[in-house]
Amino acid sequence: MRRIAVAALLTTALIPAQPARAASIATVTHPSAPAAVTRAELLAGWTQPTAASTAAWDAARADQDRWAAYGFDWSTDLCTRSPEAPFGFVFADACRRHDFGYRNYRADAAFAVHKKRIDEVFRADLRRVCDAYRKAAQPICNAVAWTYHQTVRLLGTA
């Protein structure tokens, strides 16, 4: 009986109402960047679990040429071997930012120090995704998001 209730919930409540290379750490001066900002400072600023950090990262990703001198790796495989939109919940941007953190901290030989925080940033990004859906869909979204977070927390290595 419980499976039938879950299946009914999945078919009705989950429809969205709307809606994680080696380079120098040297300072690079860019005309539109604050004076003498380091790659490490930018990377730290763009990988915090706040909405402001997410917005700053989104803006930087949209204007990657502006940051080319820093040598950031913007590549992504999205949610690796998991769906980017499980049950219609769009996790792709959270996965992009998670990949960004993993790839760039690994390139800076600082991955081990920052992995736990990057995984928590992923968790915060997924929660913000779930918060954008109808209240009835949020518990299921958060359960799926929890599974994605636990997977990277336990298995994430690259």
C-alpha positions as CSV (number, residue, x, y, z in Angstrom):
1,M,0.0,0.0,0.0
2,R,2.9,2.4,0.8
3,R,4.4,1.8,-2.6
4,I,1.2,2.7,-4.3
5,A,1.0,6.0,-2.2
6,V,4.6,6.8,-3.2
7,A,3.9,6.1,-6.9
8,A,0.9,8.3,-6.8
9,L,2.9,11.1,-5.2
10,L,5.6,10.7,-7.8
11,T,3.2,11.0,-10.6
12,T,1.3,14.1,-9.3
13,A,3.4,16.1,-6.8
14,L,6.8,15.9,-8.6
15,I,5.9,18.1,-11.5
16,P,7.9,21.2,-11.0
17,A,6.1,24.4,-10.2
18,Q,9.2,26.2,-11.4
19,P,12.3,25.7,-10.6
20,A,27.4,20.8,-6.8
21,R,44.2,21.4,-15.1
22,A,47.2,22.3,-13.1
23,A,47.6,26.0,-12.8
24,S,49.5,28.5,-10.8
25,I,48.1,29.9,-7.6
26,A,49.9,33.1,-8.5
27,T,48.1,36.4,-8.4
28,V,46.7,37.6,-11.7
29,T,45.6,41.1,-12.2
30,H,42.5,41.5,-14.4
31,P,41.2,44.9,-15.5
32,S,37.7,44.1,-14.2
33,A,38.7,42.2,-11.1
34,P,39.5,43.7,-7.8
35,A,43.1,44.6,-7.4
36,A,45.4,41.6,-7.3
37,V,42.9,38.8,-6.6
38,T,44.4,35.4,-6.4
39,R,43.1,32.2,-8.1
40,A,42.7,30.7,-4.6
41,E,40.6,33.7,-3.4
42,L,38.3,33.5,-6.4
43,L,38.0,29.7,-6.1
44,A,37.2,30.0,-2.4
45,G,34.6,32.8,-3.1
46,W,32.9,30.8,-5.7
47,T,32.7,27.6,-3.7
48,Q,30.9,28.6,-0.5
49,P,27.4,27.2,0.5
50,T,25.6,30.5,0.1
51,A,23.2,31.9,-2.5
52,A,25.6,34.8,-3.0
53,S,28.5,32.5,-3.8
54,T,26.3,30.6,-6.2
55,A,25.2,33.8,-7.9
56,A,28.9,34.9,-8.2
57,W,29.9,31.6,-9.7
58,D,27.0,31.7,-12.1
59,A,28.0,35.1,-13.3
60,A,31.7,34.0,-13.7
61,R,30.6,30.9,-15.6
62,A,28.6,33.1,-18.0
63,D,31.7,35.2,-18.6
64,Q,34.5,32.7,-18.6
65,D,36.7,34.7,-20.9
66,R,37.0,37.4,-18.2
67,W,38.6,34.8,-15.9
68,A,40.7,33.0,-18.5
69,A,44.0,34.3,-17.1
70,Y,43.3,32.3,-13.9
71,G,43.2,29.0,-15.8
72,F,40.0,27.6,-14.2
73,D,38.7,24.3,-15.4
74,W,35.0,24.9,-16.3
75,S,34.5,21.4,-17.8
76,T,31.8,19.1,-16.4
77,D,30.2,15.7,-16.8
78,L,27.2,17.1,-15.0
79,C,25.9,14.5,-12.5
80,T,28.4,11.8,-13.7
81,R,26.5,8.6,-14.1
82,S,23.3,9.9,-12.4
83,P,20.4,11.8,-14.0
84,E,20.7,15.5,-14.1
85,A,16.9,15.8,-13.6
86,P,15.7,12.9,-11.5
87,F,11.9,12.8,-11.3
88,G,12.0,16.3,-13.0
89,F,14.2,17.9,-10.3
90,V,16.9,19.8,-12.2
91,F,20.2,19.2,-10.4
92,A,22.5,20.0,-13.4
93,D,23.7,23.4,-12.2
94,A,24.5,22.0,-8.7
95,C,26.5,19.2,-10.4
96,R,28.3,21.8,-12.6
97,R,29.5,23.8,-9.6
98,H,30.4,20.6,-7.7
99,D,32.6,19.5,-10.7
100,F,34.1,23.0,-10.8
101,G,35.2,22.8,-7.2
102,Y,36.5,19.3,-7.4
103,R,38.4,19.9,-10.7
104,N,40.0,23.2,-9.6
105,Y,40.9,22.2,-6.1
106,R,42.4,19.0,-7.4
107,A,44.5,21.0,-10.0
108,D,45.7,23.2,-7.1
109,A,46.7,20.1,-5.1
110,A,44.2,21.3,-2.4
111,F,41.4,18.8,-3.0
112,A,41.8,16.8,0.3
113,V,41.6,20.0,2.3
114,H,38.4,21.3,0.6
115,K,36.5,18.1,-0.4
116,K,34.2,18.1,2.6
117,R,33.3,21.8,2.1
118,I,32.7,21.3,-1.7
119,D,30.4,18.4,-0.9
120,E,28.5,20.6,1.6
121,V,28.2,23.3,-1.1
122,F,26.7,20.7,-3.3
123,R,24.2,19.8,-0.6
124,A,23.3,23.5,-0.1
125,D,22.9,24.0,-3.9
126,L,20.6,20.9,-4.1
127,R,18.5,22.2,-1.2
128,R,18.1,25.5,-3.0
129,V,16.9,23.6,-6.1
130,C,14.4,21.7,-4.0
131,D,13.1,24.9,-2.3
132,A,12.0,26.2,-5.7
133,Y,9.5,23.4,-6.1
134,R,6.0,23.2,-4.7
135,K,5.8,22.3,-1.0
136,A,4.3,18.9,-1.8
137,A,7.3,18.0,-4.0
138,Q,10.0,19.3,-1.6
139,P,10.2,16.2,0.7
140,I,10.8,13.9,-2.3
141,C,13.2,16.3,-3.9
142,N,15.2,16.6,-0.7
143,A,15.3,12.8,-0.3
144,V,16.7,12.5,-3.8
145,A,19.1,15.4,-3.1
146,W,20.2,13.7,0.1
147,T,21.0,10.5,-1.9
148,Y,23.1,12.6,-4.4
149,H,25.0,14.3,-1.6
150,Q,25.7,11.1,0.3
151,T,27.0,9.5,-2.9
152,V,29.6,12.3,-3.5
153,R,30.4,12.5,0.2
154,L,31.2,8.8,0.3
155,L,32.4,8.1,-3.3
156,G,33.5,11.4,-4.7
157,T,37.1,11.4,-5.8
158,A,37.5,13.6,-8.9
